[in-house]
Amino acid sequence: MTDDDFQYAIENTRVILAPEKQIATFGSTSFRFYLISELMDQVNEIRVRDGRIHAERPQILTPEHYCRLLLEGFGEKAARYVEMLRERTRDMAVLRYGFQFRKTDVVENRVRDTMEAVIERTRRQVEHSEEPLSAVIQGVDDAWEVCLLKFTIDLIERSCGGNLGDFRRRGLV
């Protein structure tokens, strides 16, 4: 894939229906996704991928922890610099999110219909199933994994503020 292919996939990822809930702060979360894409070589041939993304519990990385990571393989001067960093950032923490994407969970179905009809049918199906951790995403067929990663990054951004708030309320940050 070229840079243009990646950019095209990112720009053409559209969340039709977002999960009602965000990534859980104190446990793992499993999201179901339906990624809908049009086959490039066939008219009105749509692929629907149904699978899961598993988000691990967000972890707090303190300056102490990530400074230790920075020092692997470096000498004394680097250690002094990292110590300076540690002092400047002692009140800062970073959240680390971990995702597992298992292709074995993905089922693909091909449908002969218009993109709009398949999207609408899938959206209604998810809304009626009352699955608050489901998403319907429109993407690019050849780069569907890029579209899925774009969705997960957006999900992290949406969840981050609430997760940080939860950590603060418990005095962890």
Sequence and secondary structure as in RCSB ss.txt:
>XXXX:A:sequence
MTDDDFQYAIENTRVILAPEKQIATFGSTSFRFYLISELMDQVNEIRVRDGRIHAERPQILTPEHYCRLLLEGFG
EKAARYVEMLRERTRDMAVLRYGFQFRKTDVVENRVRDTMEAVIERTRRQVEHSEEPLSAVIQGVDDAWEVCLLK
FTIDLIERSCGGNLGDFRRRGLV
>XXXX:A:secstr
  HHHHHHHHHT EEEE  SS   SSS EEEEEEEEEE TTSTTEEEEEEEEEEE   EEE HHHHHHHHHTT  
HHHHHHHHHHHHHTTT  EEE  EEE GGG EEEEEES HHHHHHHHHHHHHHHT TTEEEEEEESTTHHHHHHH
HHHHHHHHHHHHHHHHHHHTT  
